[in-house]
């Protein structure tokens, strides 16, 4: 473990604020509460109301968007942070690991999704492919890394020219995966005997680095600076306690509220879920001895997909996976989700609303009550994690969401259209950028992002050329190649900053399908 003689103050900001002035009485407040307020005041936070959580809400009050999801994650995160930082059985250990300020945990939860592009995880996957394969950006695109780039670099509404000038503690708390895709830290977490969750190389893309990461090459100095105060408290690849709280709160909210959403709109059907869980419960011993090949081939038959989950958990998470706890979790989810909640179709009545609210409140309390703090966690989890019973329940709840919502063909059809929209919009913006006759009429925000990226990649070329590599892993040389990378990053930054509606409206305008120049939401 790397250590420092005099650890920097985690309350320290990147720049001196003595000469700053602004709308908040910031210097009279807790520095962490100031950070929370800056995140909430950011236009990147406001745009989350127009960004997909799973499917586009379209203005429906029945579906969460990224903003309402973030607010609920913040509520859970603060509750967990207050508990573990004050309870007698966890207070000393939490302090030893670097502390857990509730304002920091809440700020991390409020800001953790700032980098999500239009159309949620689908947009993230499409932009990553474009970044790597079209523009040769080895970093690609990742929502967590984009969040860190926003708060340290591209947000310009804060008290300094670049970023929000957040404290080290809050910046570190946003690092759910505190490493870069390829370069740092060394040894890279993906090379550890048991890689942290998200660090291992994705099998579908050999050589492309970590599946999940929280900093691009352009923000590596920021990553190292904000992690420095914790260098003698936690391993270099571990989350800070506050980041771990945020990560866990995100999992809890995701496991509960997305199921609640799809029950409300009638997508999550009682019969299908009951059959899958009930078949596994009644025939688990038979399913346990099926050959893996037969299990995969017959995955659509009842119980097979759940048995596949059980085996995958034992293979990847042997540190906690337990056959008895898994069976208990399936039985509890069957009783409380399937029989109680899904058993009565949602019709908007008072009775239906109350049943949904009871389900959400009961499960949020149950999972939060299962939070534990451990001094030496598995690399697959953080210092703040769940007890075995609740951990297995979260896995089963997430399985129901994935199997009966995310894998639906009608959702895939919808998402293929959204993917095509993003690809076409990137193509159109790239063509505009390379049109010399139109250079003076570029969207100002896009123009500014190009200048920013050119300065960043120019500095990397001069000071750290080993970090400036293309998607093939080969060093990038020459001014033209650097400009091409910068153009790609700028286009990706620009598209990622749009809401779902803005992306669709801009494509309509740029492709001639919009009749009036000032009829669309302003994104220029």
C-alpha positions as CSV (number, residue, x, y, z in Angstrom):
1,X,0.0,0.0,0.0
2,X,1.3,3.5,-0.9
3,X,1.5,5.8,2.0
4,X,2.1,9.5,2.4
5,X,4.0,11.3,5.2
6,X,1.5,14.2,5.5
7,X,-1.8,13.2,4.0
8,X,-3.5,16.1,2.2
9,X,-6.7,17.4,3.8
10,X,-9.7,15.7,2.2
11,X,-11.5,19.0,2.7
12,X,-9.0,20.7,0.5
13,X,-10.2,22.0,-2.9
14,X,-8.1,22.0,-6.0
15,X,-7.8,25.8,-6.2
16,X,-7.7,28.7,-3.7
17,X,-11.1,30.1,-3.1
18,X,-10.1,33.1,-1.1
19,X,-10.9,35.5,-4.0
20,X,-14.1,33.8,-5.1
21,X,-17.5,35.3,-4.8
22,X,-20.8,33.8,-5.7
23,X,-24.5,33.3,-4.9
24,X,-23.9,31.0,-1.9
25,X,-22.6,31.9,1.6
26,X,-20.2,29.0,1.0
27,X,-17.4,29.9,3.4
28,X,-19.8,29.8,6.3
29,X,-21.0,26.2,5.6
30,X,-19.5,22.8,5.9
31,X,-17.3,22.4,2.8
32,X,-19.0,19.1,2.0
33,X,-22.4,20.7,2.2
34,X,-21.2,23.4,-0.2
35,X,-20.1,20.6,-2.6
36,X,-23.5,19.0,-2.3
37,X,-25.2,22.3,-3.1
38,X,-22.9,22.9,-6.1
39,X,-23.8,19.6,-7.5
40,X,-27.5,20.2,-7.1
41,X,-27.1,23.7,-8.7
42,X,-25.3,22.2,-11.7
43,X,-27.2,22.2,-15.1
44,X,-25.9,18.7,-15.5
45,X,-27.9,17.7,-12.5
46,X,-31.1,19.4,-13.8
47,X,-30.8,17.6,-17.1
48,X,-31.1,14.2,-15.4
49,X,-34.9,14.8,-15.3
50,X,-34.8,14.2,-19.1
51,X,-32.5,11.2,-19.1
52,X,-33.7,7.6,-19.3
53,X,-33.4,5.3,-16.2
54,X,-34.3,2.1,-18.1
55,X,-36.8,3.3,-20.7
56,X,-37.8,6.8,-21.6
57,X,-40.3,8.2,-19.2
58,X,-41.8,10.5,-21.8
59,X,-43.1,12.7,-19.0
60,X,-44.8,9.9,-17.2
61,X,-45.0,10.2,-13.5
62,X,-45.0,6.4,-13.3
63,X,-41.4,5.9,-14.3
64,X,-38.2,7.0,-12.6
65,X,-35.8,9.1,-14.6
66,X,-32.1,9.6,-13.6
67,X,-33.0,12.6,-11.5
68,X,-35.6,10.9,-9.3
69,X,-33.4,7.8,-9.1
70,X,-30.5,10.0,-7.9
71,X,-32.7,11.6,-5.3
72,X,-33.7,8.2,-3.9
73,X,-30.1,7.0,-3.9
74,X,-29.2,10.1,-2.0
75,X,-31.9,9.4,0.6
76,X,-30.6,5.8,1.2
77,X,-27.0,6.8,1.1
78,X,-27.4,9.5,3.8
79,X,-29.3,7.1,6.0
80,X,-26.6,4.5,5.7
81,X,-23.8,7.0,6.3
82,X,-25.4,8.5,9.4
83,X,-25.9,5.0,10.8
84,X,-22.4,3.6,10.3
85,X,-20.6,6.8,11.3
86,X,-22.4,6.9,14.7
87,X,-23.2,3.3,15.7
88,X,-20.9,2.0,18.4
89,X,-20.1,-1.2,16.5
90,X,-18.9,0.6,13.3
91,X,-17.9,4.1,14.3
92,X,-14.2,3.3,15.1
93,X,-13.7,1.1,12.0
94,X,-15.2,3.7,9.8
95,X,-12.9,6.4,11.2
96,X,-9.9,4.2,10.7
97,X,-10.8,3.6,7.0
98,X,-11.0,7.4,6.3
99,X,-14.4,8.4,7.8
100,X,-17.9,8.7,6.4
101,X,-19.4,12.1,6.4
102,X,-23.2,12.0,5.6
103,X,-22.9,15.2,3.5
104,X,-20.1,13.5,1.4
105,X,-22.1,10.3,0.9
106,X,-25.2,12.3,-0.1
107,X,-23.2,14.5,-2.5
108,X,-21.8,11.4,-4.1
109,X,-25.3,9.9,-4.5
110,X,-26.7,13.1,-6.0
111,X,-23.8,13.3,-8.5
112,X,-23.1,9.7,-9.3
113,X,-25.2,9.7,-12.6
114,X,-24.2,13.1,-14.0
115,X,-22.3,11.4,-16.8
116,X,-25.1,9.2,-18.0
117,X,-25.8,10.0,-21.7
118,X,-29.2,10.1,-23.4
119,X,-31.1,6.8,-23.3
120,X,-29.3,5.4,-20.2
121,X,-27.0,2.4,-20.4
122,X,-27.9,1.8,-24.1
123,X,-26.5,5.3,-24.9
124,X,-23.4,4.5,-22.8
125,X,-22.7,1.3,-24.8
126,X,-23.3,3.0,-28.2
127,X,-21.0,6.0,-27.3
128,X,-18.3,3.6,-26.1
129,X,-18.3,1.8,-29.4
130,X,-18.2,5.0,-31.3
131,X,-15.4,6.5,-29.2
132,X,-13.2,3.4,-29.6
133,X,-13.9,2.2,-33.1
134,X,-14.6,5.5,-34.9
135,X,-12.4,7.9,-33.1
136,X,-9.7,5.6,-31.9
137,X,-10.1,6.7,-28.2
138,X,-8.6,3.9,-26.1
139,X,-10.6,5.3,-23.1
140,X,-13.8,5.0,-25.0
141,X,-16.8,6.2,-23.0
142,X,-18.0,5.2,-19.6
143,X,-20.7,6.9,-17.6
144,X,-18.7,7.0,-14.3
145,X,-15.6,8.4,-16.0
146,X,-17.8,11.0,-17.7
147,X,-19.3,12.0,-14.3
148,X,-15.7,12.6,-13.0
149,X,-14.8,14.5,-16.1
150,X,-17.9,16.8,-15.6
151,X,-17.2,17.7,-12.0
152,X,-13.5,18.3,-12.6
153,X,-13.3,19.6,-16.1
154,X,-16.3,20.3,-18.4
155,X,-18.7,21.9,-15.9
156,X,-18.2,25.6,-16.3
157,X,-20.9,27.0,-14.0
158,X,-18.9,26.6,-10.8
159,X,-16.7,29.1,-8.9
160,X,-13.7,28.3,-11.1
161,X,-13.2,28.2,-14.9
162,X,-13.2,24.4,-15.1
163,X,-15.1,22.0,-12.9
164,X,-16.9,22.6,-9.6
165,X,-13.8,22.7,-7.4
166,X,-15.1,20.0,-5.1
167,X,-13.2,18.8,-2.1
168,X,-10.9,15.8,-2.4
169,X,-13.4,13.7,-0.3
170,X,-16.3,14.4,-2.5
171,X,-14.3,13.9,-5.7
172,X,-13.0,10.6,-4.3
173,X,-16.5,9.5,-3.3
174,X,-17.6,9.7,-6.9
175,X,-15.0,7.1,-7.9
176,X,-17.0,4.0,-7.9
177,X,-14.2,2.3,-9.9
178,X,-11.1,4.2,-8.8
179,X,-8.9,3.3,-11.8
180,X,-8.6,4.2,-15.5
181,X,-9.5,1.8,-18.3
182,X,-6.0,0.9,-19.2
183,X,-3.2,2.9,-17.7
184,X,-3.4,3.5,-14.0
185,X,-2.9,2.7,-11.2
186,X,-0.2,0.2,-11.5
187,X,-0.4,-2.7,-11.1
188,X,-3.8,-2.2,-12.8
189,X,-6.6,-3.7,-10.7
190,X,-7.5,-6.0,-13.6
191,X,-4.2,-7.8,-13.1
192,X,-5.0,-8.7,-9.4
193,X,-5.6,-12.4,-8.6
194,X,-9.2,-11.5,-7.8
195,X,-10.0,-8.3,-9.7
196,X,-12.4,-5.8,-8.2
197,X,-15.9,-5.8,-9.6
198,X,-15.8,-4.1,-13.0
199,X,-12.0,-4.2,-13.3
200,X,-11.6,-7.4,-15.2
201,X,-11.2,-7.3,-19.0
202,X,-14.6,-7.9,-20.7
203,X,-14.4,-11.2,-22.5
204,X,-16.1,-9.9,-25.6
205,X,-13.3,-7.3,-26.3
206,X,-9.8,-8.7,-25.5
207,X,-7.3,-6.0,-24.9
208,X,-9.8,-3.2,-24.4
209,X,-9.2,-2.8,-20.6
210,X,-11.6,-2.7,-17.7
211,X,-15.3,-3.0,-18.3
212,X,-15.9,-0.2,-15.7
213,X,-13.7,2.7,-14.7
214,X,-14.0,6.2,-13.3
215,X,-11.4,8.3,-15.0
216,X,-10.2,9.0,-18.5
217,X,-6.5,9.6,-19.2
218,X,-7.3,13.4,-19.2
219,X,-8.4,13.2,-15.6
220,X,-5.7,10.9,-14.1
221,X,-4.0,13.7,-12.2
222,X,-7.4,14.6,-10.6
223,X,-7.9,10.9,-9.6
224,X,-4.5,10.6,-8.0
225,X,-4.8,13.9,-6.2
226,X,-8.2,13.3,-4.6
227,X,-7.2,9.7,-3.6
228,X,-4.0,10.8,-1.9
229,X,-5.6,11.6,1.5
230,X,-6.8,8.0,1.7
231,X,-3.6,6.3,0.6
232,X,-2.6,5.0,4.1
233,X,-6.2,4.0,4.9
234,X,-7.4,1.8,2.1
235,X,-5.9,-0.2,-0.8
236,X,-5.2,1.7,-3.9
237,X,-8.0,0.0,-5.8
238,X,-10.6,0.2,-3.1
239,X,-13.5,2.6,-2.9
240,X,-13.5,5.2,-0.1
241,X,-16.1,4.4,2.6
242,X,-18.3,7.2,1.2
243,X,-18.0,5.8,-2.4
244,X,-18.8,2.4,-1.0
245,X,-22.0,3.8,0.6
246,X,-23.0,5.5,-2.6
247,X,-22.4,2.3,-4.6
248,X,-24.5,0.2,-2.2
249,X,-27.3,2.8,-2.0
250,X,-27.4,2.8,-5.8
251,X,-27.8,-1.0,-5.8
252,X,-30.6,-0.9,-3.3
253,X,-32.5,1.8,-5.1
254,X,-32.0,0.0,-8.5
255,X,-33.2,-3.3,-7.1
256,X,-36.4,-1.9,-5.7
257,X,-37.6,1.1,-7.7
258,X,-37.2,-0.3,-11.2
259,X,-39.3,-3.3,-10.3
260,X,-41.9,-0.9,-8.8
261,X,-41.9,1.1,-12.1
262,X,-42.5,-1.8,-14.4
263,X,-45.3,-3.2,-12.1
264,X,-47.0,0.2,-12.4
265,X,-47.0,0.2,-16.2
266,X,-48.0,-3.4,-16.4
267,X,-44.8,-4.8,-17.9
268,X,-43.8,-7.0,-15.0
269,X,-46.3,-9.8,-15.1
270,X,-47.2,-12.0,-12.2
271,X,-47.6,-15.3,-14.1
272,X,-44.1,-15.2,-15.8
273,X,-42.2,-14.3,-12.6
274,X,-44.2,-16.7,-10.4
275,X,-43.5,-19.5,-12.8
276,X,-39.8,-18.9,-13.0
277,X,-39.3,-18.6,-9.2
278,X,-41.8,-21.2,-8.3
279,X,-40.3,-23.8,-10.7
280,X,-36.9,-23.3,-9.3
281,X,-38.1,-23.6,-5.7
282,X,-39.9,-26.8,-6.3
283,X,-37.2,-28.4,-8.5
284,X,-33.9,-26.9,-7.4
285,X,-32.3,-30.3,-6.8
286,X,-33.2,-31.4,-10.3
287,X,-31.9,-28.2,-11.9
288,X,-28.7,-28.3,-9.9
289,X,-27.5,-31.5,-11.6
290,X,-28.3,-30.4,-15.2
291,X,-25.2,-30.1,-17.4
292,X,-24.2,-26.5,-18.1
293,X,-24.6,-26.9,-21.9
294,X,-28.2,-28.2,-21.4
295,X,-29.0,-25.4,-19.0
296,X,-27.8,-22.8,-21.5
297,X,-29.6,-24.4,-24.4
298,X,-32.9,-24.6,-22.5
299,X,-32.6,-21.3,-20.7
300,X,-36.2,-20.2,-21.7
301,X,-37.7,-23.1,-19.7
302,X,-38.9,-22.2,-16.2
303,X,-36.3,-22.2,-13.5
304,X,-33.3,-22.5,-15.9
305,X,-32.3,-18.8,-15.9
306,X,-32.5,-18.6,-12.1
307,X,-30.3,-21.8,-11.8
308,X,-27.8,-20.2,-14.2
309,X,-27.7,-17.1,-11.8
310,X,-27.1,-19.4,-8.8
311,X,-24.1,-21.0,-10.5
312,X,-22.7,-17.7,-11.7
313,X,-22.8,-16.2,-8.2
314,X,-21.0,-19.2,-6.8
315,X,-18.3,-18.9,-9.6
316,X,-17.8,-15.1,-9.3
317,X,-18.7,-14.4,-5.7
318,X,-17.6,-17.4,-3.7
319,X,-16.7,-15.1,-0.8
320,X,-20.4,-14.8,0.0
321,X,-22.5,-17.0,-2.2
322,X,-24.4,-19.7,-0.3
323,X,-26.9,-22.2,-1.5
324,X,-29.2,-21.9,1.6
325,X,-29.1,-18.1,1.5
326,X,-29.9,-18.1,-2.2
327,X,-32.9,-20.4,-1.7
328,X,-34.2,-18.3,1.2
329,X,-33.8,-15.2,-1.0
330,X,-35.8,-16.7,-3.8
331,X,-38.6,-17.7,-1.4
332,X,-38.8,-14.2,0.1
333,X,-38.9,-12.5,-3.2
334,X,-41.5,-15.0,-4.4
335,X,-43.7,-14.2,-1.3
336,X,-43.3,-10.4,-1.1
337,X,-42.8,-9.4,-4.7
338,X,-44.7,-12.0,-6.7
339,X,-47.5,-13.0,-4.4
340,X,-48.1,-9.7,-2.6
341,X,-47.2,-7.0,-5.1
342,X,-47.6,-8.5,-8.5
343,X,-50.6,-10.6,-7.4
344,X,-52.9,-7.6,-7.8
345,X,-52.5,-5.7,-11.1
346,X,-51.7,-2.0,-10.7
347,X,-54.8,0.1,-11.6
348,X,-54.0,3.4,-10.1
349,X,-56.3,2.9,-7.1
350,X,-55.5,4.0,-3.6
351,X,-55.2,0.3,-2.7
352,X,-52.6,-0.3,-5.5
353,X,-50.6,2.9,-4.6
354,X,-50.5,1.8,-1.0
355,X,-49.3,-1.7,-1.9
356,X,-46.6,-0.3,-4.0
357,X,-45.5,2.1,-1.3
358,X,-45.5,-0.6,1.3
359,X,-43.3,-2.8,-0.9
360,X,-40.8,0.0,-1.5
361,X,-40.6,1.0,2.2
362,X,-40.4,-2.5,3.5
363,X,-37.6,-3.6,1.1
364,X,-35.6,-0.3,1.5
365,X,-35.7,-0.7,5.3
366,X,-34.8,-4.4,5.1
367,X,-31.8,-3.9,2.8
368,X,-30.6,-0.9,4.7
369,X,-30.8,-2.9,7.9
370,X,-28.5,-5.5,6.4
371,X,-25.6,-3.0,5.9
372,X,-22.3,-4.1,7.5
373,X,-18.8,-2.6,7.6
374,X,-15.9,-4.9,7.2
375,X,-12.2,-4.2,7.6
376,X,-11.0,-6.6,5.0
377,X,-13.6,-7.1,2.3
378,X,-13.3,-9.3,-0.8
379,X,-12.0,-7.3,-3.8
380,X,-15.5,-7.9,-5.3
381,X,-17.2,-5.6,-2.8
382,X,-16.5,-2.5,-0.7
383,X,-15.9,-1.9,3.0
384,X,-19.6,-1.2,3.2
385,X,-21.6,-4.1,2.0
386,X,-24.6,-6.3,2.8
387,X,-25.1,-9.2,5.1
388,X,-25.4,-12.6,3.2
389,X,-29.2,-12.7,3.4
390,X,-29.8,-9.2,2.0
391,X,-26.9,-9.6,-0.6
392,X,-28.6,-12.7,-2.1
393,X,-32.0,-10.9,-2.1
394,X,-30.6,-8.0,-4.1
395,X,-29.2,-10.5,-6.6
396,X,-32.6,-12.1,-7.0
397,X,-34.4,-8.8,-7.3
398,X,-32.0,-7.6,-10.0
399,X,-32.4,-11.0,-11.8
400,X,-36.2,-10.4,-12.0
401,X,-35.6,-7.0,-13.5
402,X,-33.1,-8.2,-16.0
403,X,-34.9,-11.4,-17.0
404,X,-38.4,-10.0,-17.3
405,X,-37.8,-6.4,-18.4
406,X,-34.4,-5.9,-19.9
407,X,-34.5,-9.0,-22.0
408,X,-37.9,-8.3,-23.6
409,X,-37.8,-8.2,-27.4
410,X,-40.1,-5.2,-27.5
411,X,-37.6,-3.2,-25.4
412,X,-34.8,-4.4,-27.7
413,X,-36.7,-3.0,-30.7
414,X,-37.2,0.3,-29.0
415,X,-33.5,0.5,-28.0
416,X,-32.2,-0.3,-31.4
417,X,-34.0,2.8,-32.7
418,X,-32.4,4.9,-29.9
419,X,-29.0,3.4,-30.8
420,X,-29.5,4.4,-34.4
421,X,-30.4,7.9,-33.4
422,X,-27.2,8.4,-31.4
423,X,-25.0,7.0,-34.2
424,X,-26.7,9.2,-36.8
425,X,-26.4,12.3,-34.6
426,X,-22.7,11.7,-34.0
427,X,-22.2,11.3,-37.8
428,X,-24.0,14.6,-38.4
429,X,-22.1,16.5,-35.8
430,X,-18.8,15.1,-37.0
431,X,-19.6,16.2,-40.6
432,X,-20.4,19.6,-39.3
433,X,-17.1,19.9,-37.5
434,X,-15.1,19.0,-40.6
435,X,-17.0,21.4,-42.9
436,X,-14.6,24.3,-43.2
437,X,-17.3,26.6,-44.6
438,X,-19.5,26.1,-41.5
439,X,-16.7,26.4,-38.9
440,X,-17.8,29.8,-37.8
441,X,-21.4,28.6,-37.1
442,X,-20.6,25.6,-35.0
443,X,-22.7,25.2,-31.8
444,X,-20.7,27.3,-29.3
445,X,-20.7,24.5,-26.7
446,X,-19.3,22.1,-29.2
447,X,-16.7,24.6,-30.3
448,X,-15.6,25.2,-26.7
449,X,-15.4,21.4,-26.1
450,X,-13.1,21.0,-29.1
451,X,-10.8,23.7,-27.8
452,X,-10.7,22.1,-24.4
453,X,-10.0,18.6,-25.7
454,X,-7.3,19.9,-28.0
455,X,-5.5,21.6,-25.1
456,X,-5.8,18.4,-23.0
457,X,-4.5,16.0,-25.6
458,X,-1.8,18.5,-26.5
459,X,-0.6,18.5,-22.9
460,X,-0.7,14.7,-22.8
461,X,1.4,14.5,-26.0
462,X,4.0,16.8,-24.4
463,X,4.0,15.6,-20.8
464,X,2.7,12.0,-20.8
465,X,2.8,10.5,-24.3
466,X,2.6,7.0,-22.9
467,X,-1.0,7.8,-21.9
468,X,-1.9,9.0,-25.4
469,X,-2.7,5.8,-27.2
470,X,-5.3,4.9,-29.7
471,X,-7.8,2.1,-29.5
472,X,-5.2,-0.4,-30.9
473,X,-2.9,0.4,-28.0
474,X,-0.3,2.1,-30.3
475,X,1.0,5.5,-29.4
476,X,-0.6,8.5,-31.1
477,X,1.9,10.7,-32.8
478,X,1.6,13.9,-34.8
479,X,-0.6,17.0,-34.5
480,X,-3.2,15.8,-36.9
481,X,-3.7,12.5,-34.9
482,X,-4.0,14.5,-31.6
483,X,-6.6,16.8,-33.2
484,X,-8.6,13.8,-34.4
485,X,-8.7,12.4,-30.9
486,X,-9.7,15.8,-29.5
487,X,-12.5,16.1,-32.0
488,X,-13.8,12.7,-31.1
489,X,-13.8,13.4,-27.4
490,X,-15.5,16.8,-27.9
491,X,-18.3,15.2,-30.0
492,X,-18.8,12.5,-27.4
493,X,-18.8,15.1,-24.6
494,X,-21.4,17.1,-26.4
495,X,-23.8,14.2,-27.2
496,X,-23.4,12.8,-23.7
497,X,-24.6,16.2,-22.2
498,X,-28.0,16.1,-24.0
499,X,-31.3,14.8,-22.6
500,X,-33.2,12.2,-24.5
501,X,-35.5,14.8,-26.0
502,X,-32.7,17.2,-26.9
503,X,-30.8,14.4,-28.8
504,X,-34.0,13.5,-30.8
505,X,-34.8,17.2,-31.5
506,X,-31.3,18.0,-32.5
507,X,-31.2,15.1,-35.0
508,X,-34.5,16.3,-36.4
509,X,-33.1,19.8,-36.9
510,X,-29.8,18.8,-38.3
511,X,-31.4,16.3,-40.8
512,X,-34.0,18.8,-42.0
513,X,-37.1,17.2,-40.4
514,X,-37.7,20.3,-38.2
515,X,-39.7,23.1,-39.9
516,X,-38.7,26.1,-37.7
517,X,-35.2,27.1,-36.5
518,X,-36.2,28.1,-33.0
519,X,-38.9,25.5,-32.2
520,X,-36.6,22.9,-30.5
521,X,-35.1,22.9,-27.0
522,X,-31.9,25.0,-27.1
523,X,-28.7,22.9,-27.0
524,X,-26.5,25.2,-29.0
